[in-house]
Amino acid sequence: MKKISEQQRIGQQGVHLLGARLLSVGLSFQPNGPLDAGIDGFLELRDSETGEVRAQWITAQLKTQRQGRLTEETDESFSYLCRQEDLDYWLGSNVPVVLFFARLSDECIFWKPLHTWFADADHRRSRKVIFNKTKDAVNEAALPGLAATVASFSAPGRVVPSTRIKESLNTNLLKVAFPTMLHVAETTLNYSEVREALVERYQSVPVDWILYGKRIYSFRDISMPPFRDVIEEGSEETIETLQWSESEGEVTRRLFVELLNKTLGEMVREPLAYWRDGRYLFWKLGKGKLSRIYPYRSFEKNTSRGVVKSYKRKDDDKPSYFRHDAFHAHFLRIGEEWHLAVEPTYHFTSDGYHESRYSAERMSGIKRLETNQSVRGHIGMWTAFLVRQPDLLRKDPLVFTTIPAPGLPFGLNDDLWRGNEDEEEKTRMEKAQLELL
């Protein structure tokens, strides 16, 4: 009497589930026949927008479980241990092999490109595949990864379908709003004398002012302390900011930009410091600290960034140097509006305060290592820092807002050209920084 085993039935259910899932995201799955020796079928890449196919194939091996916990399953991941003979067979393929894993009870399906995963010698020795239940889920978001799998396996000169997507561009520009009125007052002192008088009486003095032609200009009311002591009594007046911001005169425009920079410096002087030689702002290191973490909302998610990090040699107790995130602030007028262009950079110190004598070498080294993704993350952090939430106890003279990301009718999926995920990128950067010791 002929029978169909329970495992055969479960396997066939898995094939139907995988076929339906791939079809739902625009791909087709063609299962093998009864002579399958370790490859369950083939799927062909397809441009979801145009429907175009170009004979770009992925071979699929499907493992199916009816229900229950998967091996080493947590909320984030699970594992699968490959047999050595299967592994040798799959890695000997002349086309990429993807291992799919399906669970029928909750219809979850996950995938992993084997030639990429087992390119790591430690993975090869362990024969274990670790599936990330979020990143490795089979859904529409997996399409760029499947295309990248073929791209990384294909011979030079072969073309992968575009898998075009709509894409938004992130910008390093922020729109800036400022007070409608400027405060002006006469003084008989020069710049150094004004500062000395303020320091003598108040120790810590504001920086959000400029002196030009014996007149002090500021967005703050300079008829009040501390400036009341250094201006000519009765000389205070206000002028419309538009007289400066819309002026076509080179001197007036330059003075307005200088005032914007000074005002920004005053706004951020508690967490940031200004480095005059490099003309940039950088994160301070707290007293007695070896690092500083800044939590924020990035372009897509809540995250955090080590904005000050220490590096030391293996056998040293004290750090050899500190790396501080920094940025150049460029105020510029575009059309009828003013914007701040954020140009990320870095600052290097020997002890968190004094500049490292190897700053130039370390700056050159990190700039060679930077990728588009690392610069994008850096800009995202500064954007989150500068675009402050409203606070009834704080009245900011400058208010920054993001510019809606311009959309493109098509784009290139990052996975087609960027092999490292964010965490891998951070690890690579950290290792490279240690090499600069």
C-alpha positions in Angstrom: 0.0 0.0 0.0 1.4 3.4 -1.0 1.5 6.1 1.6 2.3 9.8 1.9 4.3 10.4 5.0 3.5 13.2 7.4 6.8 14.9 6.7 6.1 14.8 3.0 2.7 16.5 3.6 4.4 19.1 5.8 7.1 19.7 3.2 4.5 20.2 0.4 2.5 22.6 2.6 5.8 24.6 3.0 6.3 24.7 -0.8 2.8 26.0 -1.3 3.3 28.6 1.5 6.6 29.8 0.0 5.2 29.9 -3.5 2.2 32.0 -2.4 4.4 34.4 -0.4 6.8 35.0 -3.2 3.9 35.5 -5.6 2.4 38.1 -3.3 5.6 40.2 -3.6 5.9 39.8 -7.3 8.1 36.8 -7.7 7.4 33.2 -8.9 8.6 30.0 -7.4 9.1 26.9 -9.6 9.4 23.7 -7.4 11.6 20.8 -8.6 10.1 17.4 -9.4 10.6 14.1 -7.5 14.3 13.9 -8.5 15.2 16.7 -6.0 18.6 16.0 -4.4 18.9 19.1 -2.2 17.4 21.9 -4.2 13.7 22.4 -3.8 13.1 24.9 -6.6 14.0 28.1 -8.4 12.8 31.7 -8.3 13.5 34.3 -10.9 14.1 37.9 -10.2 11.5 40.2 -11.7 11.2 44.0 -11.8 8.0 44.7 -9.8 7.3 47.9 -11.7 7.8 46.8 -15.3 7.4 43.0 -14.9 10.7 42.5 -16.8 12.7 39.3 -16.1 16.2 38.6 -17.3 16.9 35.0 -16.4 18.4 35.9 -13.1 17.9 32.9 -10.9 18.1 31.9 -7.3 18.0 28.2 -6.2 16.0 27.5 -3.1 16.2 24.9 -0.4 13.2 24.9 1.9 13.0 23.6 5.4 9.5 23.4 7.0 8.3 23.0 10.5 4.6 22.5 11.4 4.6 24.3 14.8 6.5 24.8 18.0 9.6 26.7 18.9 12.5 26.7 16.4 16.0 25.8 17.4 17.5 28.4 19.8 14.5 30.6 19.1 14.3 34.0 20.9 12.2 37.0 20.1 14.8 38.1 17.7 16.3 35.0 16.1 16.6 31.3 15.7 19.2 28.9 14.2 19.5 25.9 11.9 22.4 23.5 11.8 23.3 22.3 8.4 24.6 18.8 7.6 28.1 18.9 6.2 27.1 17.0 3.0 24.3 19.4 2.4 26.6 22.4 3.0 29.1 21.0 0.5 26.4 20.5 -2.1 24.9 23.9 -1.7 28.2 25.8 -1.7 29.3 24.0 -4.9 26.4 25.5 -6.8 27.1 27.7 -9.9 24.1 29.9 -8.9 23.3 31.4 -5.5 21.5 29.1 -3.0 19.1 30.6 -0.5 17.9 28.6 2.5 14.3 29.3 3.3 12.7 28.2 6.6 9.0 28.1 7.1 6.7 27.5 10.1 3.2 26.5 9.2 1.5 27.4 12.4 2.1 31.2 12.1 3.0 31.2 8.3 6.4 32.8 9.1 9.0 32.4 6.4 12.7 33.5 6.6 15.6 33.4 4.2 19.4 33.4 4.2 21.8 33.5 1.2 24.2 30.7 2.0 27.2 31.7 -0.1 27.2 35.1 1.7 26.6 33.7 5.2 29.2 30.9 4.9 31.9 33.2 3.4 32.7 33.8 7.1 35.1 31.1 8.2 33.6 30.9 11.7 30.2 30.4 10.2 31.6 27.7 8.0 33.2 25.8 10.9 30.0 25.9 13.0 27.7 24.9 10.1 25.1 27.0 11.9 22.8 29.5 10.2 21.4 32.3 12.4 18.2 33.8 11.1 17.2 37.3 12.2 13.4 37.2 12.5 13.0 40.9 11.4 15.7 41.4 8.8 15.4 37.9 7.2 11.6 37.8 6.9 10.3 37.0 3.4 8.2 40.0 2.5 8.4 42.9 0.0 11.3 44.4 1.9 13.3 41.3 1.1 13.3 42.0 -2.7 16.4 44.3 -2.7 18.3 41.7 -0.7 17.4 38.9 -3.1 18.6 41.1 -6.0 21.8 41.9 -4.1 22.3 38.1 -3.6 22.4 37.6 -7.3 24.6 40.7 -7.9 27.2 39.5 -5.4 27.3 36.0 -7.0 27.1 36.9 -10.7 30.1 37.0 -13.0 31.4 40.5 -14.0 29.4 42.2 -16.6 26.1 40.5 -15.9 23.2 42.8 -15.2 20.7 42.5 -12.3 17.2 43.8 -12.7 16.7 47.2 -11.3 14.1 46.4 -8.7 13.3 50.1 -8.9 11.7 51.8 -5.9 10.5 55.2 -5.0 13.1 56.9 -2.9 13.5 60.0 -0.8 16.6 62.1 -0.5 17.9 63.1 2.9 19.4 66.6 3.0 21.9 68.3 5.2 20.0 71.5 5.0 17.7 72.9 7.8 15.4 75.9 7.5 16.2 78.6 10.0 13.8 81.2 11.5 15.1 84.2 13.6 13.6 87.1 15.5 12.0 89.9 13.4 13.9 92.6 15.3 17.6 93.3 16.0 18.8 95.1 19.1 21.5 97.8 18.6 23.4 100.1 21.0 26.4 102.4 20.9 29.6 101.7 22.8 33.0 103.5 23.2 34.9 100.3 23.8 36.5 98.0 21.3 35.8 94.2 21.1 38.5 93.2 23.6 37.5 95.9 26.1 33.9 94.9 25.9 34.8 91.3 26.7 37.2 92.2 29.5 34.6 94.4 31.1 31.9 91.6 30.9 34.3 88.9 32.2 35.4 91.1 35.1 31.9 91.6 36.3 30.1 88.4 35.2 32.8 85.8 34.6 30.8 83.8 32.1 29.6 86.1 29.3 27.3 85.4 26.3 28.8 85.2 22.8 25.7 86.0 20.8 26.7 89.5 19.8 28.9 91.3 17.3 30.6 94.7 17.3 30.8 96.8 14.2 31.5 100.5 13.9 31.3 101.0 17.7 27.8 99.5 17.7 26.8 96.2 19.4 24.2 94.1 17.5 22.4 91.1 19.0 19.0 89.3 19.0 18.9 89.7 22.8 17.9 92.9 24.6 21.2 94.5 25.2 19.7 97.3 27.3 19.6 94.6 30.1 22.5 93.1 32.0 25.2 92.2 31.2 25.5 94.6 28.2 23.9 97.5 30.1 27.3 98.2 31.7 29.2 98.5 28.4 26.8 100.5 26.2 26.1 104.2 26.0 23.0 105.0 28.1 20.0 105.9 25.9 21.6 104.7 22.7 19.5 101.5 22.5 17.3 100.9 19.5 15.8 98.1 17.4 15.9 97.6 13.7 14.1 95.2 11.5 16.1 92.0 10.9 15.0 92.1 7.2 17.2 95.1 6.7 20.2 92.7 7.2 18.8 89.3 6.1 17.6 90.6 2.7 20.5 93.0 2.1 22.5 92.6 -1.1 25.5 94.4 0.5 28.4 92.1 1.0 29.4 93.6 4.4 25.9 93.5 5.8 25.4 89.9 4.6 28.7 88.9 6.2 27.8 90.5 9.5 24.4 88.8 9.5 26.0 85.4 9.0 28.5 86.1 11.7 25.6 87.0 14.1 23.8 83.8 13.2 26.9 81.8 14.0 27.4 83.6 17.3 23.8 83.1 18.2 24.0 79.4 17.4 27.1 79.1 19.5 25.3 80.6 22.5 22.4 78.3 22.1 24.5 75.1 22.2 27.3 76.2 24.5 26.4 73.8 27.3 26.9 70.5 25.4 29.1 71.8 22.6 32.3 73.8 22.3 33.6 75.9 19.4 37.0 75.1 18.0 38.3 78.4 16.6 41.2 76.9 14.5 38.9 74.5 12.6 35.8 76.7 12.8 33.4 74.0 14.0 31.3 73.0 17.0 32.1 69.7 18.7 30.6 67.6 21.6 32.2 68.2 25.0 33.3 65.4 27.3 31.8 65.4 30.8 34.2 65.7 33.7 35.6 62.3 34.7 34.0 60.6 31.7 35.5 58.4 29.0 32.6 58.7 26.6 29.4 60.5 25.8 26.2 58.9 24.4 23.4 60.9 22.7 20.0 59.3 22.3 17.9 60.7 19.5 15.3 60.0 16.8 17.1 59.3 13.5 15.5 59.5 10.0 13.7 56.1 10.6 14.0 55.1 14.3 14.9 55.8 17.9 18.6 55.2 18.3 21.8 56.5 20.1 25.2 57.5 19.0 28.6 57.6 20.8 29.3 61.3 20.2 32.6 61.2 22.2 34.6 58.0 22.3 37.9 57.1 23.8 40.6 54.8 22.3 43.5 53.2 24.0 46.2 50.7 23.3 45.7 47.2 24.5 48.1 47.4 27.4 47.4 51.0 28.4 45.2 52.1 31.3 44.5 55.5 30.0 43.0 56.5 26.6 45.5 57.5 23.9 43.0 59.9 22.3 39.3 60.9 22.1 37.2 61.3 19.0 34.4 63.9 19.2 31.6 64.3 16.7 31.6 67.8 15.2 30.1 69.9 12.5 30.8 73.0 10.4 27.8 75.4 10.4 27.2 77.2 7.1 24.4 79.7 7.0 23.2 80.5 3.5 20.3 82.2 1.8 18.5 80.1 -0.8 15.8 82.0 -2.7 13.9 84.0 -0.1 14.8 81.8 2.9 17.8 81.2 5.1 19.1 77.7 5.8 21.8 76.0 7.8 24.0 73.5 6.0 25.4 70.9 8.4 28.8 69.6 7.3 29.8 66.7 9.7 33.4 66.3 10.8 35.4 65.2 13.8 37.6 66.7 16.5 40.4 64.7 18.2 41.8 65.4 21.7 44.4 63.8 23.8 42.5 64.0 27.1 39.0 65.1 26.1 40.0 68.8 26.3 43.3 69.5 24.5 43.7 68.9 20.8 45.6 65.7 19.9 48.9 66.4 18.1 48.0 63.6 15.7 44.7 65.2 14.8 45.5 65.7 11.1 46.6 62.0 10.6 43.5 60.7 12.4 41.1 63.0 10.5 42.7 61.8 7.2 42.3 58.2 8.3 38.6 58.5 9.3 37.7 60.4 6.1 39.1 57.5 4.0 37.0 55.1 6.0 33.7 56.9 5.8 30.8 55.6 3.7 27.6 57.2 2.6 25.8 55.4 5.4 28.1 56.7 8.1 27.8 60.3 6.9 24.1 59.9 6.7 23.9 58.7 10.3 26.1 61.6 11.4 23.8 64.1 9.7 20.8 62.4 11.2 22.2 62.9 14.7 23.0 66.6 14.2 19.6 67.1 12.6 17.9 65.6 15.7 20.1 67.7 18.0 19.4 71.1 16.2 15.6 70.6 15.6 14.6 71.2 19.2 11.2 70.4 20.7 9.3 73.4 21.9 10.0 74.3 25.6 8.0 76.9 27.5 11.0 77.5 29.8 13.4 78.2 26.9 13.1 80.8 24.2 15.4 80.0 21.4 16.3 82.9 19.1 17.0 80.5 16.2 14.5 77.8 15.3 15.5 75.1 13.0 13.1 72.9 11.0 13.6 70.0 8.7 13.0 70.3 5.0 10.6 67.7 3.5 12.7 65.1 1.8 12.4 65.5 -2.0 11.0 62.3 -3.6 12.4 60.6 -6.7 10.3 58.4 -9.0 13.0 55.7 -8.8 16.0 54.8 -6.7 18.7 52.3 -6.1 18.3 50.0 -3.2 21.1 50.3 -0.7 21.6 46.6 -0.5 22.7 46.4 -4.1 25.8 48.4 -3.3 26.2 48.4 0.5 27.2 45.0 1.9 27.5 46.0 5.5 24.6 46.5 7.8 24.7 49.4 10.3 26.2 47.4 13.2 28.8 45.9 10.9 29.7 49.3 9.7 30.1 50.6 13.2 32.4 47.7 14.1 34.5 48.3 11.0 34.9 51.9 11.9 35.8 51.2 15.5 38.5 48.6 14.5 39.9 51.1 12.0 40.1 53.8 14.7 42.1 51.5 16.9 44.5 51.0 14.1 45.2 54.8 14.1 46.8 54.5 17.6 
